[in-house]
Amino acid sequence: MKAAPKTETQADSDTSELLFDDADWSFKSLSRTYDAIERVALDDLGLNVYPNQVEIISTEQMLDAYSSFGMPLMYRHWSFGKHFARDEKSYRQGHSGLAYEIVINANPCISYNLEDNSMPLQALVMAHAAFGHNHFFKNNYLFRQWTDADGVLDYFQYAKKFIAGAEERHGLEEVEKVLDAAHAIMDQGVFRYRRAPELTTEQRQARKREIEEYRERTFNDLWRTLPDKEGAEEATEAEKEKLARRKQLHLPEENLLFFLEHNSPILDGWQREILAIVRNVAQYFYPQRQTKVMNEGCATFTHHYVMNALYDRGQIGEGAMLEILHSHSNVLFQPDFDDQRFNGINPYALGFAMMCDIRRICTEPTDEDREWFPDLAGSEDWRGALRHAWTNYRDESFIRQYLSPYLMRKMKLFDLTDNAEDSHYVVGAIHDEQGYRKVRDALANNHDPAHTDADIQVVDADLRGDRQLILEHSVRNGIGLAEDSRTEVLKHIRELWGYEVTLSGIDHDNGKQLYRTSTIEAEDGGA
């Protein structure tokens, strides 16, 4: 008996078989589900990802991974063991859960999924990490500019091997002393702006000749007849010497680890290499610090869209979908400001809400949206709009560009002004016509390292004199550094520099010195 040809509806129903019908996972069901997720992520959302490598790891391996910067390939340090013990105790006592996954920005992109996950959760985290985070890592301009996905695993393997070798040659105590000091100033060990590549001697000479030729062509003798500024005095010999010294050392320098690595009078070669390793680790994670909202928003939007698409196609059952939505809702939980659990704006909640709002603006705009987002409203191409945002923005600029009045009202955002002179908080702006832009700017500033990180720079170091290292902290909005912490950190810097270190807090607006701390005063018990 010959079967009748399949109708289009019957043909579609073949693809609607459940990918899994049990909470327990198997490698076969993982592979089948991965393929289905990939089709939606690439063909529907248009994501562009690195090849994926999905690994299943145990609870202990997961604890070990995220106790050491979330990297399974990492050198040894006592602080990682401390974090492991703390996290394991909290997990065993039921005070906290474990991450469902960890994903590494590498090519191929490596996702570590927890073996205790149910099959619905494995599906969710594959969509979240292997495609959402993966796409963001590969395409966002900060990651393309600052990280080398092709070589990062090889470098971490080298770092682990180098530090293990240093421990054998120089002793565990000596190596940990350097690592402790380097970790203490890790946040001050990054380049915040892209630098021109190092030039060879021949390239520098060629550049110098080009500059001299340009000056000769554009020289105008009239400028020599201009009078000197009234009251101007010639620089003293000491000032000239200081200017020459600063020029030779390329000061001021924002990357403290880089400066110590290249200029410390006391460090041996292996110690300088450890500083370079810690500095490169800090630089690797610097883009992630600037894109937490966008990265998690991209991944959360991706898993939500993909899981719903699979459900609509009949490839995920209702029971599995309920479990997925339960986990999704937990991730997005945002306590109110007066809730004792409130700890700031949940980046998952804010990021996902903004991604969904971009889709709404593209497909169902209001008159308000057309006023605020004339190029976006009604464009219909929400997929292209999201991919453009994921590629070209970081948290600060993304919030400043895309946070809508509609979402500010929905999330009930407001701005608190906290002046040290006042005895109480002041509500500076709320979600209304007068407050939208101020609320948006305040939230954007909270995600901008230029506002949240301490601006500390090396401003002088007399290597031929007393070798004192001079640091300056540019104090903004009256927010200085805690006295006890700056005293302890200066001790670590002196450990690497070998001579006196002085840190001055200078008011950014008026140039006044607000405080001065030196390692000599710290040793004497003062600050």
SEDREN-24859 format. One line per 3 residues: their letters; for each residue y negated, z, x of C-alpha. Coordinates in steps of 0.2 Angstrom, whole numbers. Layout:
N
A) Y:Z:X; ...
# end
This chain:
527
MKA) 0:0:0; -16:-6:8; -31:7:8
APK) -47:1:0; -62:-1:13; -73:14:15
TET) -89:15:6; -105:20:15; -104:38:7
QAD) -86:40:12; -90:34:30; -104:47:31
SDT) -92:61:24; -81:58:39; -94:65:51
SEL) -97:80:39; -81:89:44; -84:107:50
LFD) -87:108:68; -79:125:68; -72:136:53
DAD) -69:152:63; -79:165:72; -68:164:87
WSF) -73:151:99; -62:139:110; -67:127:123
KSL) -62:113:112; -73:119:98; -87:122:111
SRT) -86:104:117; -85:97:99; -101:107:94
YDA) -110:103:110; -108:84:107; -114:86:89
IER) -130:96:95; -133:83:108; -134:69:96
VAL) -147:78:85; -157:84:100; -158:67:109
DDL) -157:54:95; -167:64:82; -179:75:91
GLN) -180:63:106; -178:76:119; -176:72:137
VYP) -165:84:147; -156:87:163; -137:85:163
NQV) -130:102:156; -118:114:164; -113:127:151
EII) -104:142:158; -96:157:149; -98:174:157
STE) -93:192:154; -104:206:149; -104:213:167
QML) -109:196:174; -123:195:161; -129:212:166
DAY) -128:207:185; -138:191:182; -153:197:173
SSF) -154:213:184; -159:201:198; -173:190:191
GMP) -160:182:180; -152:172:194; -134:174:198
LMY) -137:167:216; -148:181:223; -150:191:239
RHW) -145:209:238; -158:223:235; -156:241:229
SFG) -168:238:215; -156:225:207; -143:239:207
KHF) -155:251:199; -159:239:185; -140:235:183
ARD) -136:253:181; -151:256:169; -147:241:158
EKS) -128:245:158; -131:263:152; -143:257:139
YRQ) -131:244:133; -115:256:133; -125:269:123
GHS) -130:256:110; -149:258:114; -151:239:118
GLA) -141:223:117; -138:209:129; -146:192:130
YEI) -135:179:122; -138:167:136; -147:164:152
VIN) -153:147:157; -158:141:175; -171:128:178
ANP) -160:117:189; -153:99:190; -140:100:182
CIS) -147:114:170; -135:129:170; -133:139:154
YNL) -124:155:155; -117:160:138; -110:177:134
EDN) -91:177:131; -94:190:117; -104:178:106
SMP) -96:172:90; -94:153:88; -110:152:77
LQA) -120:161:91; -112:149:104; -119:134:94
LVM) -136:142:92; -138:147:111; -132:129:116
AHA) -145:121:106; -158:134:111; -155:134:130
AFG) -145:118:135; -158:107:125; -173:117:120
HNH) -177:126:137; -169:111:147; -181:99:139
FFK) -196:111:143; -191:113:161; -189:95:164
NNY) -205:89:156; -218:102:157; -231:98:170
LFR) -231:116:178; -212:115:181; -214:97:188
QWT) -228:103:199; -222:119:206; -202:119:205
DAD) -189:108:213; -175:108:200; -164:97:212
GVL) -165:109:227; -167:126:219; -149:132:219
DYF) -147:127:237; -162:136:242; -156:152:233
QYA) -139:150:241; -148:149:258; -159:164:254
KKF) -144:175:250; -135:169:266; -150:172:277
IAG) -154:190:271; -135:194:272; -136:188:290
AEE) -152:198:294; -143:214:287; -129:211:299
RHG) -140:208:314; -155:220:311; -147:233:299
LEE) -148:236:281; -163:248:282; -174:237:292
VEK) -171:222:280; -174:233:264; -190:239:272
VLD) -197:222:273; -190:217:256; -198:233:248
AAH) -215:229:255; -213:210:250; -208:215:232
AIM) -223:227:230; -235:212:232; -224:199:224
DQG) -237:195:210; -250:192:224; -238:180:233
VFR) -241:164:223; -252:149:224; -262:147:208
YRR) -269:130:212; -260:115:220; -264:113:238
APE) -266:97:248; -250:94:258; -250:98:277
LTT) -257:84:288; -250:79:305; -261:79:320
EQR) -263:61:319; -267:61:300; -280:75:303
QAR) -289:65:317; -289:49:306; -297:59:292
KRE) -310:66:304; -314:49:310; -316:43:291
IEE) -328:57:287; -339:54:303; -340:35:299
YRE) -345:39:281; -358:51:287; -365:38:299
RTF) -366:25:285; -375:37:273; -386:46:285
NDL) -404:47:279; -417:53:292; -428:59:278
WRT) -417:75:276; -422:81:293; -440:82:288
LPD) -437:95:274; -444:112:278; -432:127:280
KEG) -431:139:265; -445:152:265; -439:168:273
AEE) -423:161:280; -417:169:296; -404:163:309
ATE) -387:171:307; -383:184:319; -370:182:332
AEK) -359:194:323; -361:184:307; -358:168:316
EKL) -342:175:323; -336:181:306; -339:164:298
ARR) -330:155:312; -315:168:311; -314:166:292
KQL) -314:147:294; -301:147:307; -290:158:296
HLP) -294:148:280; -301:163:271; -303:169:258
EEN) -284:167:254; -277:172:237; -258:171:242
LLF) -256:188:251; -238:185:256; -242:168:263
FLE) -256:175:274; -245:189:281; -231:177:284
HNS) -242:167:295; -254:179:303; -246:196:304
PIL) -248:202:322; -231:212:322; -218:203:312
DGW) -203:194:320; -197:177:315; -183:184:303
QRE) -196:195:295; -208:181:292; -194:171:284
ILA) -190:185:272; -208:185:266; -206:166:264
IVR) -191:168:253; -199:181:242; -214:170:241
NVA) -204:155:236; -195:166:223; -211:172:216
QYF) -218:154:215; -202:148:206; -205:160:192
YPQ) -224:158:191; -223:143:179; -212:154:167
RQT) -225:168:167; -238:155:161; -227:147:148
KVM) -217:161:139; -224:157:122; -222:138:123
NEG) -205:139:132; -197:151:119; -206:142:105
CAT) -199:125:110; -181:132:112; -182:142:96
FTH) -189:127:86; -176:116:94; -161:127:89
HYV) -168:130:71; -170:111:68; -154:106:76
MNA) -144:120:66; -152:115:50; -148:97:53
LYD) -130:100:56; -129:111:41; -137:97:30
RGQ) -124:85:37; -110:97:32; -105:101:50
IGE) -109:119:49; -103:130:34; -113:142:24
GAM) -105:158:32; -109:152:50; -127:146:44
LEI) -130:164:37; -125:172:54; -136:159:63
LHS) -151:163:52; -148:182:54; -149:180:73
HSN) -164:168:72; -173:180:61; -170:195:73
VLF) -177:185:87; -193:181:77; -196:199:71
QPD) -214:204:74; -219:223:70; -236:226:63
FDD) -250:233:74; -248:250:67; -229:250:68
QRF) -222:262:82; -211:247:88; -227:236:91
NGI) -228:230:109; -239:215:107; -237:198:100
NPY) -219:192:100; -219:176:110; -204:169:101
ALG) -213:172:84; -230:165:90; -222:150:98
FAM) -210:146:84; -224:148:71; -236:136:81
MCD) -222:123:83; -219:123:64; -237:123:61
IRR) -240:107:71; -226:99:61; -235:105:45
ICT) -252:98:51; -244:81:55; -235:79:38
EPT) -245:90:25; -263:92:31; -276:101:22
DED) -295:97:23; -297:112:35; -283:104:46
REW) -292:87:46; -308:96:52; -300:106:65
FPD) -287:93:71; -294:76:67; -282:67:79
LAG) -266:77:73; -268:79:54; -258:67:44
SED) -252:57:59; -234:60:53; -227:59:71
WRG) -224:77:73; -210:74:85; -221:65:97
ALR) -235:78:94; -223:92:99; -216:83:114
HAW) -234:79:120; -239:98:118; -223:103:127
TNY) -227:92:142; -245:94:144; -250:112:141
RDE) -247:130:146; -249:145:135; -267:148:137
SFI) -272:130:134; -259:127:120; -266:142:110
RQY) -284:137:113; -280:119:107; -267:121:93
LSP) -269:139:85; -275:135:67; -285:145:55
YLM) -270:144:43; -259:152:55; -271:165:60
RKM) -273:170:42; -254:170:40; -251:181:55
KLF) -266:192:50; -273:191:68; -288:201:73
DLT) -297:205:89; -300:223:95; -314:226:107
DNA) -311:241:119; -326:246:129; -324:260:141
EDS) -341:267:136; -336:269:118; -326:283:111
HYV) -317:271:98; -310:254:96; -321:241:87
VGA) -314:226:77; -323:212:86; -317:198:74
IHD) -305:195:60; -296:179:53; -312:172:43
EQG) -324:158:46; -334:168:58; -320:175:68
YRK) -307:161:70; -313:154:87; -316:172:94
VRD) -298:177:89; -291:161:96; -300:163:112
ALA) -295:182:114; -277:178:111; -278:163:123
NNH) -286:175:137; -271:187:134; -260:173:140
DPA) -270:167:155; -266:174:172; -284:172:177
HTD) -288:186:165; -272:196:166; -268:196:185
ADI) -278:206:197; -289:194:208; -286:201:225
QVV) -290:190:241; -289:192:259; -307:190:265
DAD) -307:195:283; -295:199:298; -302:202:316
LRG) -286:198:326; -296:199:342; -304:216:338
DRQ) -298:231:328; -286:219:318; -291:228:302
LIL) -286:218:286; -300:217:273; -295:214:255
EHS) -306:212:240; -302:214:222; -314:205:210
VRN) -316:217:196; -319:209:179; -324:218:163
GIG) -323:234:172; -304:234:173; -300:241:191
LAE) -284:246:199; -276:263:197; -279:274:212
DSR) -262:280:215; -254:263:213; -266:254:225
TEV) -264:268:238; -245:265:237; -246:246:238
LKH) -258:247:253; -245:257:262; -233:242:260
IRE) -245:230:265; -249:240:281; -230:240:284
LWG) -231:221:285; -248:220:294; -246:234:307
YEV) -264:240:307; -277:247:295; -279:239:278
TLS) -294:241:267; -296:236:249; -313:236:240
GID) -316:233:222; -331:222:219; -339:220:202
HDN) -337:201:198; -354:200:189; -366:210:200
GKQ) -357:211:217; -357:230:218; -343:239:226
LYR) -334:250:213; -321:258:225; -314:257:242
TST) -297:262:248; -290:261:265; -273:265:273
IEA) -281:278:285; -288:288:270; -271:286:261
EDG) -262:294:275; -275:308:275; -272:311:257
GA) -289:303:251; -292:287:242
# end
